[in-house]
Amino acid sequence: MKLATCSKSGVRIVGVVDVDRDVVIDLQQLHQTLHGSRSAVLASMLDLIEAGERGLELVRSLVERSDPGDADYTFALASATLLAPLPRPTQLRDFSVFPAHLRGAPKGLAQVALAAEGANASFKAAGEGYPPIYDREPVFYFSNRMSVAGHGATVEWPPAVKFLDFELEMAVCIGRTGKNIAASLAAEHVFGYLIFNDVSARDAQARQVPAGLGPCKGKSYDGCNILGPWIVTRDELPDPYRLNVEVRVNGEVWTRSTTADMLHRFEDMIAFASAGETVHAGEVFGSGTVSGCCSLESGRWMKPGDVLELTIEGIGTLGNRFGTTS
């Protein structure tokens, strides 16, 4: 199933997206129609996720009894205002597991630093490789879960930023809270998959990363964590490690790539993150940039007004326009 959070008459609702019929099923309204009452499980995406298999069984039973042509609880996908599936994730962690990005991004960031700061640039790329820790462990940083946007949103261009970049990432949503989770059992903790655009102000990042405290403002501006367009439940993607991806800007294909060359799988990330630490339902784990799917690697940069579309096979397309500075 494809599970979305939408705005309907100014109210957030959880829906199932039927891409074959181009409709969204309002699950709460459907429950009201069939049972004469509302369900607490369907109050939000997080409520549904926290309900676990019981929640998914409820959704399946509702959809099985639904009529895609019933206007009481369905509406056209084209008219839907899609929000981030989790407008405020429980937690947002970003990993980096694609070796081509690990090799290419530092060189690109050094070029940005030189262009932005000239001789005063403090960021220097080191060699052609990447630190061996990335091979040994799926390391991550905590991103800004309070600043999340969804499909179709216009993202404000941050002030004083010249090099605004996109990062096409695949992400998982955690469906079951746990601690010390073995990699062999970690798949059971995956609720589903979605696209994560880790929008990055590269000139700010290049200037601040040498402080050693992480990406800082480079990845924290409003709307710079874009999730969507919906969550595809785990059963629909039995093998997420062989998916084709594509980046388009104003309709032009900039990059085609694949998820096939990950150093660590999501199961490894879950095991690593949960070692001695509770991982909670509703967390989102980003894979890091899929090989070649950012401007640091391609050398092609967006400009204000551009429309960006990121597609992952089996999930969908996450699209946004990048506006001007406020």
N, C-alpha and C positions, 0 to 999 in steps of 0.2 A: 504494500500500500504506500501511497504518497500522502503524507500527513502535513498539512499546512496550517499556519496561523494567518488569518485574514482579518481585515477591518471591514465590518459590514454595518452600515448605518452608524459608524462611529464606535461600534462595539467590537472587541476582539472575540473571534470565534475560532474553534478548531474544526478543520474540515478535511475530508478526503478528496483528493484531486483525481478525477477520472479523465486522463489525457486523451483517451479514445473518443469520448463524447464531449470533451472540452467543457466539463462542468465541475463545480465544487459542491460537495454535499456538506451542508451545515449539520454536524453531528448532534449538537445539542437540540436543534430544532427538530431533527429527525427523531431523537429520543422522546421529545415532547409529543410529537405526532403519534408515535407508536405506543408509548407507555403513559402518556398523560402527565409526565413529570420531568423535571430536569435531573441530570446526573452530575454529582460532584466530580466524578472522574473526567468529565468532559469540560470542566470549567476553564482549563488552560492546557497547553501542551505539557507543561511540567506536571500537572496533576495526572494527565494521561500516562506520562512516562513513569511516574512514581507508582502508579497502579500495577505496573508490570504486565505479566501475561494476562491477568484478569482484565486489564484495560483494553489490551489488544483483542481479546476474545469478544468483549462488548462491542468494539468497533466493527469487527468482522460480522457479528450477528446483525448489527444495524444495517450495514451495507448490503448484506444478503437480502434483506427485506425492503430495501429502498427501491424507488422508481426514479430513474435518472431524469424523467420528464416532469416530475412533480415540483412545481414552482414554489410549494410551501417550504421546501427545505433544500432546493438546489438553485444554483445561479451560474451564469456563464463564467467560465474561467477568464475570458477576455475582460470581463467587468470587475474581476476580483482585485482588491488591493492587498497584495501579498506582503506581509510583514516578515521579519526574521522568524523562522519557525520557533525559536526560543528567543523572544525579545530581550530577555535578561538571563543568559545561561547561568547555571549554578556556579560554574567555573569555566574558564577559557584558557586552555594550555596550547602552546604551539611548539611542535617538534620540528626537526629538519632532517629528513631521511633520504633525500635524493642526491646522490653523489655529484651529478653534473652541476646542480645548483650550489652545492658546497664548494666546488672548485671555482665556479664562474662568478658567484656573487661578490666575493671579496675584491676581485679585480675590477668589477663594475663599480663597486662602492668607492674604490680608490680613485677611479676616473671622475666620479661625481664630486668627490672631495676636492680634487684638483681643479675641476671646472668651477666649483662654487667658492672655493677659498684660496685658490692659487697657491702661492708659496707658503701660506699659513696653514695649509691642510695638515691635520693631525692624524688622519687615517692613512695607514700604509698597508697594502696587501703584502702577505708574506708567502712567497714561493708559488708553486703551481698546485700544491695539494691542499689538504685541509687537516685540522688537528685529529689525531687518531682516536680521540675520545668518541667521535661520531660513529666510528666503526664498532666500538666496544659497547656503547650505551646509547639508547634513544633519548638524548638530553632534550630539555624543553625550557621555555620561559612562560611565565604567567602573563597573559595579555589583558586588555581592558574590557572586561565583560559588561561594563556599564555603558559602553559606547558601541552599540551594535545596530546595524541597518539591514534591510532586507531587499529582496528583488524589486526593481522598479524605482527605488529611492534615488533621488538626486543627491549626490554626495558633494558637500561643500569643499572647494579647493582650499586647503589650509593657508592662512596668511603667511607671506614671506617664503613660501615653498615654491621652488622652480622645478624640482625633479620629483613629481608624484608618480609612484609606481603601483602596479597591481601585482598580486601573487595568486595564481591559481593553485588552490590546495584542495585535496579531498579531506573530509573530516568525518569523524564518528561522533555520535551522541551516545553517552553512557546511559544504559537503561536500568542498571542495577547497582546499588551501593555495595561496596566491598573493600576489603583490606587484605594485603598479602595474597593477591590473586595470581594463581599459576597461569603462565602463558597458555598452557593446554586447555584451560577452562575460561580464558578471557573472552572468547567469542560469545559466551553466554551473557556477558555484561554489555554487549553492544545492542543498543536499541535500533539504530539505523545510521544511514549515511547521508551527507549533504555536501554542498560546495562551500568553501570558505575563501573569500577574497581578502587576503591580509594586506590591505592598502598601506603603503609605506612611503613616508616623506623622506626620500633618500638623502637630501642635503642635511636635514636635521639629524638623521640617523648617523651619517658619516661624521658629523661634528661631535655627537654625544657618545657614541659607542666606545671610544677610547677611554672614557671614564670608568668602564668596567662594570656598569650597573645595568646593562641590557639595552634594548632599543630605545627606551625613554620616550620622548615625544614623537619620535619617528613613526611609531605605530599606535599612537593614543589619541589622535585628533578625532573629533566627533564624526561618527559614521565610518571610521576606518577599519572596522571589523564587520564585513558583510557576510551574512549567512543565508543560505537558501538554495533553490527557491522553496524547497520543502524538505522534509526528512523522508527518505526511502527506507522502509523497514528492512531489517537484515535478511529476511527470507527472499527478498526480491534481488539481492546481489550476492549470490553464493560465492563468487570469486571477485572481490574488489581489486585484485592485484593484476588485472590484465585489461584495464579499461582505456579506451582512447579518449583523449582530451583535445580541446581546441580553444584558442583565443582569437576573438574577432574584435576589431576596433572600427567603428562606423561601417560595419558590414564586411570589412576586409580581413581575411585570415592573416594573422600575424604569426601564429605558432600552432603546430600540431605535435602532440607528444603522447606519452602513455604512462600509466601508473605502475608499469611492470618492473622498474629497477629500484625499488625501495630497499634501503639497507636494513630496515627493521619494519616489521608488520605492526598493525594496530594491536594485535594480541601482545606483542613485545612491549609496546608503549604502555598498555594497561598494566602489565605485570610490573614494569619499572616504576610507574607512577604510584602504584598501590603498595609498594614495598614499605612497610612501617607507616603508611599514610592512608587514610580513608579516601577513596575515590567515590564521589557521590553521583546518584542518578541526576541527569540533567547537565552534566559536564560535557563540554565539547573539546575534542582533541583534534587539532589540525596536523596534517602530515608534513607541513613545510612545502615549499614551492616545488611543484612537479617540474621535472627537467625542462629548462628553456622557457618556462611560462612566466617570465617577468622581464621588465625593461633592462634590469641590470645585466641579464644574459643576452638579450636580443639587441640592445642598443637603440631600440625604438621607443620613443617616449610619448605619452599622452599629452594632450593640451586641453585647457578648459573648453567645455562644450562637447567633448568626445563621448560617444556611447560605447561602453565596453560590454562584451558578452563572453562569459566563460562557460564552456560546456564540458560535462563529464558524461560519457556513455553510461546509460542505465540510471542516471540521476536526473539530468535535465540541464537547463541553461539559467545562469544567474546573470542578469543584465542590469546595468546602472549607467546613468549619465553623470558626468563629473562637471559640476557647475563652476561658477566663478567665486572668488573670495568675497565674503560678506563685508 
